[in-house]
Structure formats: C-alpha cells, structure tokens
Amino acid sequence: QVQLAESGGGSVQAGESLSVSCVVTGYESHNTLCLAWFRQAPGKEREGVAALFTGRDYSYYADSVKGRFTISRENANTVILRMSNLKPEDTALYYCASALCSWANRGPGMLAQTWYNAWGQGTQVTVSS
C-alpha cells in the first residue's frame, strides 16, 4: 500500500524560508515515479507547485514559484520542497502526491492533479506580511 506522509510547514514572515518533507513508501521501485507538491489555499482550487521525475534529474515548476521553490529528493523515499522568499499568497495546505510515470510524461502535465493517485494528508504553511 502506497503511503505518503508530510512533515514540516509552519508559520513564517514574508521573505523567510521554510521546507516541507514527504516520505513515500509502498512502491516496489522508486525509479519511475513522479513526485509532486500541490497546495490549496482557502476558497481556491488545489494547484500544482512543483514535480520531479525520479528516473532522471528533471523537475518542473509552476510559474508562481519558479526561482523561489526547489523540489528535490533527500533519499529514495523522501522528497523535499524548499521554499524561499515566501509571500503571503503562498499560504496554503501543502500536499505531496505520487504516481508511476515515465520520461515521456515530463512537462506541465506533471502538475495536473488528475495524474496522481496517491496523496498525503497535507501540512499547513502560513506566511504573514
């Protein structure tokens, strides 16, 4: 059974940095996965923030976070989202998600939530001005 568990998050001031982590378990192999972070702010739809393909050094970012957020793997089971220069509009519940995928799936489709079939419970990030 695939399971995802987020940790980290919290409350920071605008301009500060924060990281959230996600431990992914249950896959026989972690070599062909898409791992992603999504977020949902109150009253808004869930949106894709960043994603990576575990089979190669490839990641994709939403325009709103490009240059400020970095997605990476700490080890085979853990994906981290490092967020810098945070803004109040980054306030949201952050979810990690996973799905089997291939190199052919790289690109903006990696931020489509319909692609992912395993989700964590979410961790709150609050940025105050």
N, C-alpha and C positions, 0 to 999 in steps of 0.2 A: 504494500500500500504506500503510495507516494504521499509524503507529508512535508509541509513547509512551515517553518516557524521563524517569525521575525523577532528581532530584538533591537534595542537602541531607540532612537527617537527621543522626544522630549521637547522642552521649551527653550528657545534661544531668542536673542535680539537680532534684528535685521543686520546683515553684514557678517554675522558669525557663521561658523561651520558646524556640521553635525553629520554623523554617519548612522546608517541603519544596516543591519545584517540579516541574512536569511539562511538558515540551514535547511538543505534539501536532502531528503532521504527517501529510499524506497525504489530507486531506479537500479537496474542491474548494471548499467553503464552510464557514466556521466559525460561521455564523449560526443554525444549528438543531441544536446539539449539546447533549447532556447530558454534562457533565464531572464526575467524581466521585472522591473519595478513599475507599478502603476500607483496612481493616487486619486483620491476622491475628496474634494472639498465639500462642505455643507451646501446643499442645494445645487450641486453641479454633478455632471456625469463623470464616471471614472475615466481617467485618461492615462495613456501610456507615457512613461517618462524616459526610460532607458532600457535597453535589452542587449544581451550578448549571446553569441553562439559559442558553445563550449568546445567545438571541434577545431576552431581556428581563432586567431586573435582578431576578433571582429565585434564591434559594438555599434549601436545606433541610438541616437538621442532625439528627443523632441526639441524643436527649435527653442522652446521656452526655457530649457535648462542647459542647452549646449554651451560649453565653456565654463559652466559652474558646477555641474554634476559629473561624477565619474563612476561608472559601473565596472566592477572587477571581481575576480574570484580570489578569495583568500586561500582556499584549498579546493579539493574536488567537490566538497559538499556545501561550501559556503560562498554566497555571493553578497557583495557589499556595495552599497550606494553611498559614496562620499559626496556631501553637498557643501558647497562653499558659497560665500556671498549670498546668503539666504535672504529672501524677500518675504514680506507678509503674505503675498499671493502664493507662496509655496506651502502655506499652512494647509494640511490635509491629512487624511488617514492614508498611510503608505502600505501597499500590499506587494508582496513578491508573488511571482507566478512562474510556472514551468510547463514545458511541453516538449515532446520529442520533435526534433526538426532536423533539417539538413542545410548544407551550404546554399542550396538553391533557394532557401527561404529568407536569405538575408535581405535587409532593406526595411522600408517603412512598415511593411506588414508585420514586422516583429513587435510593433507597438499596438497591434489590434488585439483587444482583449478576447475576442472570439477565438483566437488561435490557441489560447491557453486553457488547459483542462485541470490544472491543479493550482490551488491558491492558498496563501496563508491567511491568518486572521486579521492582519493589519497592525500597524503601530503608528501612533499619533506623532505628528511633527507640527509644532506650533511656533510661528515666527512673529514676534511682536515688533512694532515700529518704535 
